[in-house]
Amino acid sequence: MHYRDETNQRMGMDKRMANAKPTLAEQLHARKLRKPPKLIYCMLGYLWKLLYFKKLGVQVEMKADPRKEKGPYIVVSNHASRLDYIYTGAVLLPDTLSYVAGYNEFFRSHLAFIFRLLQIIPKKNFTPDIYTIKEVARILRSGGRVILFPEGMSSIGGGNQPCAIGSGKLLKHFGVPVYITKISGGYLTSTKYCLDERPGEVRVSVDRLFTPEQLKTMSADELQLALDVAIHHDDYEWNQSEKVRYDGKGNMAYQMHTLLYRCPRCGKEFTMRGEGDTIRCLSCGNGARVNADYSFTPLDETCVLPRTPKQWFDEERKHVYHALQDAAFVLTERVRLGMLPKYKPLQNLATSEFVGEGEIRLDHTGFTYTGTRNGEAFSFHLEPKLLPTYGMCTDVSRVYTFFEGEFYEFYPETECIAKWLLATEEIHRMHGGEWKNFPWADTYA
């Protein structure tokens, strides 16, 4: 009788498990992706082209046309902003492209349906993801075309980051023709520190990058470097000569201090304030008016300013790197902890749901969170080699990473994210991390 009761209990448990509703994550990874449905893709593509190309001043230069290819191909692109799907996809219509997008974006209600409809491939950024590789392979085997943004996320400071680890190896593995779209003006149209659209000009060039023969003869490391060189771009430097004016509606400097947090004159941190068209140090008064072409006009003759906002951001990286020479370097910050929902997509443009609070710490041993999760004590630690950088879902107000496959987003109490990003990347590199800076970077001089 006792044995029969145990058997019945196990059968009941198995039945409940079989009938349990799959989580959003389980549903996502159970999908076997196909090429995007051409009719729907083209209808949306031509609609976006109609809505955005004239409004944002998009111009296209077709140096080599991938649409002439008879079989599958890959497109790579610098990742200027969240609008890049328009600049890249619409210029290659009627060809359909399978996009690779951040895994966490599939949990947001305003994106989830369209992402699934268009067969977009999820990728957990800055961490190995076998599912993504398998689905890219499936699409290419079926004769489809895939577009990749090898940096892994859109530009933070106006220029691009080095390509993600293994990008060259990936292209070599698939061996199909590789084309490149180069976007200029995309970041200036939609910056990372202020998500408003600022119409001006966006120029997109399309060219051939690697033939199948080149992919065979070049090593993965050679391809990685060639890819970095090909997509390297600095929107601010580009506009030093182009002088394109962008309509910031009187807010060209709004929130700029979330990236440009260190005063170039007095050296104090987190005293800069960007409001309207002016960025100013609240401690010493150093600052500038930010013009429509993103050039600086000093507030007076005593002001000390880098040539461009990107150079300002790069100078901050140098200061962080030199500070890291101290073995006792440490950053700490109080945060709220966010995670992805299990069953219902996020609403109202949210990027995660709050599940706890605590403290994050960064030092030469790595990154640590200590606090709560779902009402219980919780902590985790990532060694420097395992954390090359953070992801940013929207602007510079918060960051995320993955631990044991789970998404964790951190909402700090202060506007400190830019410094945390720079310090994390340089600690990763100092302690043997594989994701290196560009060979030509002058950070370490």
C-alpha positions as CSV (number, residue, x, y, z in Angstrom):
1,M,0.0,0.0,0.0
2,H,2.8,2.3,0.9
3,Y,4.6,1.6,-2.4
4,R,1.4,2.2,-4.3
5,D,0.9,5.6,-2.6
6,E,4.5,6.6,-3.5
7,T,4.0,5.5,-7.1
8,N,0.7,7.5,-7.4
9,Q,2.4,10.6,-5.9
10,R,5.3,10.4,-8.4
11,M,2.8,9.9,-11.3
12,G,0.8,12.9,-10.1
13,M,4.0,15.0,-9.9
14,D,5.1,13.9,-13.3
15,K,1.7,14.8,-14.7
16,R,1.8,18.3,-13.1
17,M,5.2,18.9,-14.5
18,A,4.2,17.8,-18.0
19,N,1.2,20.2,-17.8
20,A,3.2,23.1,-16.3
21,K,3.2,26.2,-18.4
22,P,6.6,26.7,-20.0
23,T,8.4,29.9,-18.9
24,L,9.2,32.7,-21.4
25,A,12.8,31.5,-21.4
26,E,11.8,27.9,-22.2
27,Q,9.6,29.0,-25.0
28,L,12.3,31.2,-26.4
29,H,14.9,28.4,-26.5
30,A,12.4,25.8,-27.8
31,R,12.0,27.7,-31.1
32,K,13.6,26.5,-34.3
33,L,14.0,29.6,-36.4
34,R,13.3,30.1,-40.1
35,K,13.9,32.8,-42.5
36,P,11.8,35.9,-41.9
37,P,8.4,35.8,-43.7
38,K,9.1,37.9,-46.8
39,L,5.8,39.6,-47.2
40,I,5.6,40.9,-43.7
41,Y,9.3,41.7,-43.5
42,C,9.1,43.8,-46.7
43,M,5.9,45.5,-45.7
44,L,7.4,46.6,-42.4
45,G,10.7,47.4,-44.1
46,Y,9.2,49.7,-46.7
47,L,7.0,51.3,-44.1
48,W,10.0,52.1,-41.8
49,K,11.9,53.4,-44.9
50,L,9.0,55.7,-45.7
51,L,8.7,56.9,-42.1
52,Y,12.4,57.4,-41.3
53,F,14.6,57.9,-44.3
54,K,13.4,61.4,-45.2
55,K,12.9,62.4,-41.5
56,L,16.4,61.4,-40.4
57,G,18.2,62.3,-43.7
58,V,19.3,58.8,-44.5
59,Q,21.6,58.5,-47.6
60,V,22.9,55.3,-49.0
61,E,26.1,54.5,-51.0
62,M,26.0,51.0,-52.5
63,K,29.7,50.1,-53.3
64,A,28.9,46.4,-53.7
65,D,25.4,45.0,-53.7
66,P,24.9,41.7,-51.6
67,R,21.5,41.3,-53.3
68,K,23.3,39.9,-56.3
69,E,24.5,36.9,-54.3
70,K,22.8,33.6,-55.3
71,G,23.1,32.0,-51.9
72,P,23.4,32.9,-48.2
73,Y,25.5,35.8,-46.9
74,I,26.3,37.6,-43.7
75,V,26.2,41.3,-43.2
76,V,28.2,42.9,-40.4
77,S,27.8,46.5,-39.2
78,N,29.0,49.0,-36.7
79,H,26.3,49.5,-34.1
80,A,25.7,53.2,-33.9
81,S,22.3,53.3,-32.1
82,R,19.0,51.5,-31.5
83,L,17.8,52.6,-34.9
84,D,20.3,50.6,-36.9
85,Y,17.8,48.0,-38.0
86,I,16.3,50.7,-40.1
87,Y,19.6,51.8,-41.6
88,T,20.7,48.3,-42.4
89,G,17.6,46.3,-43.3
90,A,15.7,48.9,-45.3
91,V,18.7,49.6,-47.7
92,L,18.9,45.9,-48.7
93,L,15.2,45.3,-49.4
94,P,13.7,43.2,-50.8
95,D,16.3,40.8,-49.4
96,T,15.3,39.6,-45.9
97,L,17.8,39.6,-43.1
98,S,17.8,37.5,-39.9
99,Y,18.9,39.8,-37.1
100,V,20.7,38.8,-33.9
101,A,19.4,40.8,-30.9
102,G,19.8,40.9,-27.2
103,Y,18.2,37.9,-25.4
104,N,16.6,40.2,-22.8
105,E,14.8,42.3,-25.4
106,F,12.5,39.3,-26.1
107,F,11.0,39.8,-22.6
108,R,9.7,43.3,-23.3
109,S,6.1,43.4,-24.4
110,H,6.5,46.1,-27.1
111,L,9.2,44.0,-28.8
112,A,8.4,40.4,-28.1
113,F,5.7,39.9,-30.7
114,I,7.5,41.6,-33.6
115,F,10.8,39.8,-32.7
116,R,9.1,36.5,-32.9
117,L,7.2,37.3,-36.0
118,L,10.4,38.4,-37.8
119,Q,12.3,35.3,-36.6
120,I,15.0,37.4,-34.8
121,I,17.7,35.3,-33.2
122,P,18.3,35.9,-29.4
123,K,21.8,36.3,-28.0
124,K,23.0,36.6,-24.4
125,N,25.5,39.4,-24.8
126,F,29.1,39.1,-23.7
127,T,28.7,35.4,-22.7
128,P,28.9,32.2,-24.8
129,D,25.5,31.2,-26.3
130,I,25.4,27.9,-28.2
131,Y,21.7,28.4,-29.1
132,T,22.6,31.5,-31.1
133,I,25.3,29.7,-33.1
134,K,22.9,26.8,-33.9
135,E,20.2,29.1,-35.1
136,V,22.5,31.2,-37.2
137,A,23.7,28.0,-38.8
138,R,20.1,26.8,-39.4
139,I,19.3,30.1,-41.2
140,L,22.3,30.0,-43.4
141,R,21.8,26.3,-44.3
142,S,18.3,27.2,-45.5
143,G,19.7,29.8,-47.8
144,G,18.9,32.8,-45.5
145,R,21.0,35.9,-44.8
146,V,22.1,37.0,-41.3
147,I,23.1,40.4,-40.0
148,L,25.5,40.8,-37.0
149,F,26.6,43.7,-34.9
150,P,29.9,42.3,-33.7
151,E,30.3,44.9,-30.9
152,G,27.4,43.3,-29.1
153,M,25.7,46.5,-28.2
154,S,25.1,50.0,-29.6
155,S,27.8,52.7,-29.2
156,I,28.3,54.1,-25.7
157,G,30.5,57.1,-26.3
158,G,30.0,57.9,-30.0
159,G,32.6,55.4,-31.4
160,N,32.6,51.7,-31.6
161,Q,34.0,49.1,-29.2
162,P,36.2,46.2,-30.3
163,C,34.3,43.3,-31.7
164,A,33.2,40.5,-29.4
165,I,35.5,37.7,-28.7
166,G,35.3,35.0,-31.4
167,S,33.8,37.2,-34.2
168,G,36.5,36.3,-36.7
169,K,36.3,32.6,-35.8
170,L,32.5,32.7,-36.4
171,L,32.8,34.2,-39.9
172,K,35.5,31.8,-40.8
173,H,33.4,28.8,-39.6
174,F,30.4,29.7,-41.8
175,G,32.5,30.6,-44.8
176,V,29.8,32.5,-46.7
177,P,30.3,35.9,-48.3
178,V,30.5,38.8,-45.8
179,Y,29.4,42.3,-46.5
180,I,29.6,45.4,-44.3
181,T,27.3,48.3,-43.7
182,K,29.1,51.4,-42.3
183,I,26.8,53.8,-40.5
184,S,27.9,57.5,-40.0
185,G,25.7,59.9,-38.1
186,G,23.6,57.2,-36.5
187,Y,24.9,57.9,-33.0
188,L,24.5,61.7,-33.4
189,T,20.9,61.1,-34.4
190,S,20.2,59.0,-31.3
191,T,22.9,59.2,-28.6
192,K,23.3,56.8,-25.6
193,Y,22.9,59.5,-23.0
194,C,19.7,61.0,-24.5
195,L,17.3,58.7,-26.4
196,D,15.5,61.6,-28.2
197,E,15.8,61.4,-32.0
198,R,17.8,64.3,-33.4
199,P,17.2,64.6,-37.2
200,G,20.2,65.6,-39.3
201,E,21.9,63.1,-41.7
202,V,22.7,59.4,-41.5
203,R,25.0,58.0,-44.2
204,V,25.1,54.3,-44.9
205,S,27.7,52.6,-47.1
206,V,27.4,49.0,-48.2
207,D,30.5,47.1,-49.4
208,R,32.0,43.6,-49.7
209,L,34.2,42.7,-46.7
210,F,35.3,39.1,-47.1
211,T,35.0,36.6,-49.9
212,P,34.7,32.8,-49.1
213,E,38.2,32.4,-50.4
214,Q,39.6,35.1,-48.0
215,L,37.8,33.4,-45.1
216,K,39.6,30.2,-45.9
217,T,43.1,31.7,-46.2
218,M,43.0,34.2,-43.3
219,S,43.3,33.0,-39.7
220,A,40.6,33.7,-37.2
221,D,42.8,36.3,-35.5
222,E,43.5,38.0,-38.8
223,L,39.8,38.2,-39.5
224,Q,39.1,39.5,-36.1
225,L,41.6,42.4,-36.6
226,A,40.4,43.1,-40.1
227,L,36.8,43.2,-38.8
228,D,37.8,45.7,-36.1
229,V,39.5,47.9,-38.6
230,A,36.6,47.7,-41.1
231,I,33.8,48.8,-38.6
232,H,36.0,51.3,-36.7
233,H,34.2,54.6,-36.6
234,D,33.9,57.8,-34.5
235,D,30.8,59.8,-35.2
236,Y,32.1,62.9,-33.5
237,E,35.4,62.8,-35.4
238,W,33.5,62.2,-38.7
239,N,31.4,65.3,-38.1
240,Q,34.4,67.5,-37.4
241,S,34.7,67.6,-41.2
242,E,31.1,67.0,-42.3
243,K,29.6,69.7,-40.1
244,V,26.1,68.1,-40.2
245,R,23.7,69.9,-37.9
246,Y,21.3,67.9,-35.7
247,D,18.1,69.1,-34.3
248,G,18.4,68.7,-30.5
249,K,15.5,71.0,-29.9
250,G,17.5,73.0,-27.4
251,N,18.7,69.9,-25.5
252,M,22.0,69.0,-27.2
253,A,23.8,68.7,-23.8
254,Y,20.9,67.1,-21.8
255,Q,22.2,64.2,-19.7
256,M,25.6,64.4,-21.4
257,H,27.2,64.3,-17.9
258,T,26.1,60.7,-17.5
259,L,29.0,59.9,-19.9
260,L,31.2,63.0,-19.5
261,Y,31.4,62.8,-15.7
262,R,34.9,64.2,-15.0
263,C,35.8,67.8,-15.3
264,P,38.8,68.3,-17.6
265,R,39.9,71.4,-15.7
266,C,39.6,70.7,-12.0
267,G,39.6,66.9,-12.2
268,K,36.6,66.4,-10.0
269,E,34.2,63.6,-10.8
270,F,30.5,63.6,-11.0
271,T,30.3,67.4,-10.8
272,M,29.5,67.9,-14.5
273,R,25.9,68.8,-15.4
274,G,24.3,68.7,-18.9
275,E,21.2,70.8,-19.2
276,G,19.7,72.4,-22.3
277,D,22.6,73.1,-24.7
278,T,25.2,73.6,-21.9
279,I,27.5,71.2,-20.0
280,R,29.1,72.8,-17.0
281,C,31.1,71.8,-13.9
282,L,29.2,72.7,-10.8
283,S,32.5,72.9,-8.9
284,C,34.7,75.2,-11.0
285,G,32.4,76.5,-13.7
286,N,34.3,74.9,-16.6
287,G,32.1,74.0,-19.5
288,A,30.8,74.6,-23.0
289,R,27.8,75.2,-25.2
290,V,27.2,72.1,-27.3
291,N,26.4,73.3,-30.9
292,A,24.1,71.6,-33.4
293,D,27.1,69.8,-35.0
294,Y,28.2,68.6,-31.5
295,S,31.2,70.9,-31.5
296,F,32.1,72.8,-28.2
297,T,32.0,76.6,-27.7
298,P,33.8,77.3,-24.4
299,L,31.8,79.3,-21.8
300,D,34.8,81.6,-21.4
301,E,38.5,81.8,-22.3
302,T,39.6,79.9,-19.2
303,C,37.7,76.7,-20.0
304,V,39.6,73.5,-20.7
305,L,37.8,71.1,-23.1
306,P,38.8,68.1,-25.2
307,R,38.3,68.4,-28.9
308,T,35.2,66.2,-29.1
309,P,32.9,64.4,-26.6
310,K,34.4,61.1,-27.7
311,Q,37.9,62.4,-26.8
312,W,36.5,63.5,-23.5
313,F,35.2,59.9,-22.9
314,D,38.5,58.4,-23.9
315,E,40.4,60.7,-21.5
316,E,38.2,59.4,-18.7
317,R,39.2,55.9,-19.7
318,K,42.9,56.9,-19.3
319,H,42.3,58.3,-15.9
320,V,40.5,55.1,-14.8
321,Y,43.3,53.0,-16.2
322,H,45.9,55.0,-14.2
323,A,43.8,54.8,-11.1
324,L,43.7,51.0,-11.5
325,Q,47.5,50.8,-11.0
326,D,46.6,51.0,-7.3
327,A,46.0,47.5,-6.0
328,A,43.5,48.9,-3.5
329,F,41.2,50.4,-6.2
330,V,37.6,49.8,-5.4
331,L,34.2,51.0,-6.4
332,T,31.0,50.4,-4.4
333,E,27.4,51.4,-5.1
334,R,23.9,50.8,-3.7
335,V,21.6,49.3,-6.3
336,R,18.2,47.8,-6.9
337,L,18.4,44.4,-8.6
338,G,16.3,43.5,-11.6
339,M,15.6,40.2,-13.3
340,L,13.6,39.0,-16.3
341,P,10.0,37.7,-15.7
342,K,9.2,34.1,-15.9
343,Y,5.7,34.1,-17.5
344,K,4.5,37.6,-18.4
345,P,6.4,40.0,-20.6
346,L,7.5,43.3,-19.2
347,Q,5.2,46.3,-19.6
348,N,5.6,50.0,-20.1
349,L,9.1,49.8,-21.7
350,A,10.6,48.2,-18.6
351,T,13.8,46.3,-19.0
352,S,13.5,44.1,-15.9
353,E,11.4,43.7,-12.8
354,F,12.7,44.6,-9.4
355,V,13.5,41.5,-7.2
356,G,15.9,42.9,-4.6
357,E,18.4,45.4,-3.5
358,G,22.0,45.5,-2.2
359,E,25.5,46.6,-3.0
360,I,27.8,46.1,-6.0
361,R,31.5,46.1,-5.6
362,L,34.3,46.2,-8.2
363,D,38.0,45.7,-7.4
364,H,40.9,43.7,-8.7
365,T,39.3,40.4,-7.7
366,G,36.2,41.1,-9.9
367,F,32.6,42.1,-9.6
368,T,30.4,41.2,-6.6
369,Y,26.7,41.7,-5.8
370,T,25.6,41.3,-2.1
371,G,22.1,41.8,-1.1
372,T,18.7,40.2,-1.6
373,R,16.8,38.4,-4.3
374,N,13.1,37.6,-4.0
375,G,13.1,38.3,-0.3
376,E,16.1,36.1,0.5
377,A,19.8,36.8,1.0
378,F,21.7,36.5,-2.3
379,S,25.2,37.2,-3.6
380,F,27.4,36.3,-6.6
381,H,30.9,37.0,-7.8
382,L,32.4,37.2,-11.3
383,E,36.1,37.1,-11.8
384,P,37.6,39.7,-14.1
385,K,38.1,37.2,-17.0
386,L,34.4,36.4,-17.0
387,L,33.2,40.0,-17.2
388,P,34.5,41.9,-20.2
389,T,31.9,44.7,-20.0
390,Y,28.2,45.3,-19.2
391,G,25.2,45.5,-21.4
392,M,22.9,48.5,-21.4
393,C,19.3,48.1,-22.4
394,T,18.5,51.8,-23.0
395,D,20.6,54.7,-21.8
396,V,23.5,55.1,-19.3
397,S,21.2,54.8,-16.2
398,R,21.7,51.1,-15.6
399,V,23.7,48.0,-16.7
400,Y,23.2,44.3,-16.8
401,T,25.3,41.1,-16.9
402,F,24.7,37.3,-16.8
403,F,25.6,34.9,-14.0
404,E,25.0,31.2,-14.4
405,G,22.8,32.0,-17.4
406,E,20.5,34.3,-15.5
407,F,20.1,38.0,-16.4
408,Y,20.8,40.6,-13.7
409,E,20.2,44.3,-14.1
410,F,21.6,46.9,-11.7
411,Y,19.9,50.3,-11.0
412,P,22.4,52.5,-9.1
413,E,21.4,55.3,-6.7
414,T,23.8,57.7,-8.4
415,E,24.8,58.5,-12.0
416,C,28.0,56.4,-11.8
417,I,27.6,53.9,-14.7
418,A,30.1,55.4,-17.1
419,K,33.0,55.0,-14.6
420,W,31.9,51.5,-13.7
421,L,31.9,50.5,-17.4
422,L,35.4,51.9,-18.0
423,A,36.8,50.3,-14.8
424,T,35.2,46.9,-15.5
425,E,36.6,46.8,-19.0
426,E,40.1,47.7,-18.0
427,I,40.2,45.4,-15.0
428,H,39.2,42.6,-17.4
429,R,42.1,43.4,-19.7
430,M,44.6,43.9,-16.8
431,H,43.8,40.4,-15.5
432,G,44.2,38.3,-18.6
433,G,40.8,38.8,-20.2
434,E,40.5,38.0,-23.9
435,W,38.5,41.1,-24.9
436,K,41.3,43.5,-25.7
437,N,41.3,47.1,-26.6
438,F,42.1,48.2,-30.2
439,P,45.8,47.8,-30.9
440,W,45.9,51.5,-31.8
441,A,44.3,52.8,-28.6
442,D,46.4,55.3,-26.7
443,T,44.8,54.5,-23.4
444,Y,47.9,53.0,-21.9
445,A,50.5,55.6,-23.0
